[in-house]
Amino acid sequence: MSEQKDPIEELDESFLQTDTTQGLTDAEVEVRLEKFGKNELPEVKVNPWLKFLGYFLGPISYLLELACIISGVLQDWLDFGILVTVLIANAVIGFHEEAKAESALDALKNTLALKTRAWRNGKLVEVEAALLVPGDIIAIRLGDIIPADCRLLGIGVTGEVTEGELQIDQSALTGESLPVAKGKGE
């Protein structure tokens, strides 16, 4: 089986050197989309039955299953019933908790930015967040959701140099309750 290389690991610093007043051209965007793909995470759906049955796999489950088999062979039906109940309860609780976590993750995905403003062909245009590529210059405003991993350039939309820091709320990603200060180059 061949190991597939992540194209982002091949990201050369030269891809990030973009003219901040012009942005990328359509041709550059096409080349980078082809090389790096869209700015989105692929969704992998797993059959719910297979996911539920997966809770019967693992070292603890194997021990309980072995104890269940031994209880059945010895015809100790009380222990057998208790062990089967524990196995099923463990699977149901685990499945339910994972479903809650997945729905929370889906809610988080729904808060992600769908569109952003980026410099393309010398103009500030609205772009689908999924179509951002390495080297895109995006403009952010107060309250914006950052649509991708970014490096702050310390320039405003009109090209003026800014020296201030931004307060970035990363709580959805890191769990930190307070905003983090980010400056030019971060």
N, C-alpha and C positions, 0 to 999 in steps of 0.2 A: 504494500500500500504506500503510495507516494504522499509525502507530507506537503500540504498546500501552504505556500508562503503568503503571509498577510501583506497586501500591497502597501499598507501604511508604514510597515517596517522599512520599506524601500524609499520612504519619503526623504528626499534630498532637500537641504536647506534652500537650494536655489528655487524650489517650488514656492517658497514663502516670500521671495523677493519680488513683490509686485509694486508697480507704480501706484502710489496711494491716491493720486489725482485721477487716474484713468481706470484702475481696476483691471480685470482680465478681459480679453477679447472673447468673442463667441467661440473662435477656433481653439483658444487655450482651454476654455471650459469643456469643450467636447473631448479634447485629448485627456484632460484630467478625469472627467467622468468615466471615460473608457478605462483608464489605468486604475483609479481608486474606487470607482463605483459611487453609488448614491450615499448621501449623508443620512443613513437610516440603519437601524438594526433589523436583521431578518427575523421574522416571526416563525417560530417552530411550534406547531401544534402537535400535542401528543394525545393519543386516544385516551379518554378518561378511564376506561376499563383497565387498560394497560398500566396507567398511572396508579390506580387503586391496587391492582395486583402487585405492583412494585413494593407496596408496604409490607408484603409478606416475605420480602427478600432482605437479607442482612443478618449479621451475627446474632443479634438478640432474638429476632424472629425465628431463626433456625433453631436456637436453643429451645424456644417455646414450642416449636413444631415437633422437635425431637421428644421433648417431655410429653407432649400431647400423644404422640405415637406410642411411647412407652406406657402411658396411662391407659390407652386403648387396648394394648396387648395384655396388660395386667388386669384389664376390665375394672379399673378404678374409675367409674363413670363420673363421680363427683369432681375429681381432679381434672378429668378429661373435659368436662363441661366448663369448668372455670378457666382452663387454659384456652379453649376455643373462644370463649367469651372475651378473654384478654386480647387474644390475637385479632379478633374482629373489631373490638373497641379501639385498639391501637391503630388499625388501618383506617377506620372511619374518622377518628379524631385527626390523624395526620393528613388525610385527604381533605377534610374540611378546612384545616388551618392553612394548607397550601393553597386551596381555592381562594381563601380570604386574602392571602398574600398576593396572589396573581391578580385579583380584582383591584387591590391597592396599587399594584404596578401599572395596571391598565389605566387607572385614574391618573397616575403620575404621567403616563405617556400622553394622555389627553391634554395635559397642561403645557406640553412642549410647544414651542413656537412652530407654527405651520408656514409662516411667511416672514421674511426679513427684508431689510433694505441693504443692497450691496452695490458697489461700484462695478459696472460692466460697460465696456466700450465708452468710457469717459462720462457715463451718466449714472446717477443714483437711481436705481430701479428696484421695484419689488420683485423678490425672487422666492420661489418655493424653498423652504429650508432643506428639503431632501436633495435639492440640486446644487447646494453649496459644495465647493471643492477646495482642496488645500490651496492657499494663496488668495482666496477671495477676500476682499476688503469689505467688511460690513459696518454699517452705521448703527449705533445703539443710542437709545434715548432713555430717560428716566422711566423706570417701570417695565422696560422691555425684558422679555425672556430671551436669554442668549441661545441661539439655535445650534451651536456647535462648539467644539473646543476652539478657543480663540486666544490670541496674543494681543494685549492692548498696545497700540502704536503710539498713543499720546498725541493724537491729532484729532481735531474736530472735523465735522462734515465739510466745512468750507476750506479745510487745509491748515487752519491755524494750530500752532503748537499749544498743547495743554499740559500742565504739570500736576494737576490734582490727582487724587486717588478716587477710585470708585468703591462704593460699598456694595459687595456682591453677596446676595443671599444664596448660599449653597446648601441650605438645610435639607432639601429634598435629596441631595446626593450624598452628603457627608453626615447629616444628623446634627450638625452644629446649630445651636439655637441663635447665635449672633451672626450678623453679616461680617464678611471678611474684607479687609481693605486690599485692593489690588491697584498696582500702579503700572506705569509704562514698562513693557517687556514681560509682564506676567500673564 
